């Protein structure tokens, strides 16, 4: 450097770096995870430093092209469906899988099912039938038909099968009969004899009931198109799920898989009313009967050897936001009656479905205000846990749901993707002690963000908003490992330098603080929450000790 000006450049650089360090430190004090980081034990600090080294090493070695001929770029935080197989082979995956994640606050029961298991159950449970709104005679029909499954104790006589042009819409055909005569010739061709008709049937129906890897990448098609398929899936699977014997086993499996993934408690959103059918007879039961069965399964799992240490689960009753006033009021009344019968099972109320095309909270204000007063009259406590801000909009009606969710007293905000655009609402969320239930992979697959790297989560954390990490709809959206939250945790850890193991720990602890436990207000340290926070902290320390013992050789690298 030219020395025509007589200055002590080394001294100026030193002073500048001190100011810069102070500036960075000041901003980090505003983050939600700041207090958690400051409270880390020496062992937890060592574990976090080890994980940071492993993360950096894998960013430089795992997330690179293996050959120059490999198509596309490979990098940390790349699109989930492209990264999934690679991420599950990493050391970081082993670590995050082992982590005690505490509570899952945002998951839709019907969308957590393992589709392989579900359709195997349909094929191996006598009485399941399939129907369509059109004959399945063309490739287009196979792709677009409105398929439904129904349990029926006896098989009605059908003149023509599903694959006949003379098929009468909605006529019931045994699932096994259709699977074993599946028109595989209407699907892309394969070598003759390579797969049986039943195998092709399973491929077809699973592709119809999941967002495929190819579909997840078509961001140019926009949000409405992917949501159209997403919502259609619920109509296909609910006829199998809501048959009581299948429902009991399915619910048990969900709790078990969650428990194995480090979850100790789950608040499950379930859409009511549902057509819930009794074992063997197929008689239609009430939604309250479905709640009763749910309660029995939860208690049975907690009492089992497999469920040892599992805290439990509750249900957030949901209605569909596109429904008209009459239907929503009817659902609200059912919710109140179910709450009276099973107060420890029903935790609160929400509205679900695509926000952009559904009715806004403002449009439903008469129903929502009525519900609050009705709950008071009936002497039940049913807080709101609203979906809000699950949109790319800024200032449109959907974005405005955030304002109404806060004004209506929501205890948590589901997704809150657009919250970071609202500085005053962020202040209110913090003042009112509201947690945001963030679902990164869901937001990517449903086209709010092209990858985790452009998600709004870091902005919320940086502004001091309390967030929990959730999987939303893992059976449909591609996590595949049913009930796994590890994929979402891993994505966040690998994508953002400011998070680290410490940030994941803070989000897991936030989940425990805002779970809808029986007894005590959400977000308030009282009742069982105090004990469960303490138990989670102990599990966290044991986990950090394991990280140090298992990966201690990374220290100093």
Steps between C-alpha positions, in 0.01 A plus 500: 500500500625851421643671811465862391250553783652459844251279692522196723295266283540204736357702788204615289427145387513382861258772611271431205488127577411573863209717386392235253511228764291715734247566223462132420470416871234767549287354222537146632359620833171563321467141377250271666766237569736745676395410855513129423853533364611692808361228726683210333698270722870440421408161351228651282745765377746227404223307321396811308857570394544140384178514296613829344823334384318198359254728325779699336687185400191348339422826322843475337503126432148352487327791331720511194482330162641149499595527133521780248239320291240521776209721392405806701672651801529337841505722806381522864137608513412376152141398419375241748401224259838526327686499832303240697693184411836667547409664832390169652852361455681778687644516851290809557191285437608254771536787743170671423315169501623439855408848623212531752251712307246533778163584349345507156252787483391505134404178322186384321410147605364381164813625320740309725408156375756275334335442161669162448357382831158654433436333166639171624238526776228569242601195296520273803190612688186329368224746415692784336360622170606758246287729283548778248300789358590388145597171329876435511544432132775746401834623638337839560222339703754317715668830571193719560218278628358571843588175676339400830541204734214371711461221752185297434420173680332359189590548136222654291443346158668701226414454136833625366841553658694825531685445176185463291350787306166379640612545863242686704673780696540437873416130472706309756757247381711288740849649521667161455295434186602830343865469607537153353351610166659845498527641143881527502494547122369853560816593693847557351614166357747265668649166389228236492469304822730727701224607742165354593176698457482538877850648513409747226180584688703585809738717299206684346303562819807608698594746223141630522528550876844657537669806357756332279860618476435625147189694605685659791748661262247661264494836672413672171152344523417709806335439833139433396588200286701318766235579761230353274677163504594532867140551611369225272718246682305535825182396319670181377661380826232594753273209404770255610636691799158555655404134524534434873738197495730673250474829689607340827808338349584808293476732804716263705761488224513880482560532874766229490689652206488844659632359825787331316582833334550678833149640541340464843174685436293591194212741436322345203269696274208286384239619251140445614236392436618167359321188383625263768392138453463229762689173487342221296158661447629820340228695682567875500604627842519857625806726504486474880538123462818562300628724780422224752696245297789746472503539877504124549795457263698781664453352846574147379824614336613693808439189712685267265863394516560679167348820635699519822590864564265639234314800640187478287297674231199724453284598206445844352154482342506649150235601252553577131535872430327483163179368663202734524377652824244231569754217467760676714250580775387136500864386533556748783200360690632145454836616630344639817306179562813290449688730739235440768526125456880482471644819651853360527509401132371810319751784536361775278366604161645592160400545136691316228529483122673725250502849646531678165178347362313455828292746696706746703470544874342837434233340282434244774497757779128443582559127548822550699353757737189285542722204588681691773169599661352152457800346678446740792134408520583129493779545758774349284847631423581458130784735400584575140814354337465674165672434172595847376738660254558183296530712188732686267266798517590830662193702592244272340214337688696186582790699640240691703408180685800571722338819633176321580670195651675727750190710573293185554748376759670208326741311726723398211527586131523217249769571238505881527706505180424867425540622860852632444355775278307650793722673761210602725343154491837352591501725807148388592589133453784543749295711742208257494725196538391336174700217346531457122477140381747493211484220238797549262466194275125548465552861394751389239298212353186716490698769315527788744877476470719329244730360770574532870755773422229754420273412791386771743602298809839678549327839494257395772777362721709813446206721607463303823185307406455164673464223241463124507599267217232270355440253217136590408413221250791252477302211352402710199787743453793264466668451838383140457642395838155535651472753780866604459581853610871430452487608136380850593753530782782385275404742220506797737829398662684447172357804324561786744831596660328692780301204633733218604419232753428777750228646280339158452501453876329834551226413249444160662473665843256756357283210384485365855415844637208541257354148479132473592551287810202412718492754782660842483494767230699459179831681529471556876743321732255326729344158554663203323694734272756579770582134552509422128732790423733368768479147360578625150803690630631179660450309175681783318801467731511121452485554123783756511708254704438239230611742226824572687566129566410384148655783299761642737776425249370798300618742768804693391460412133 
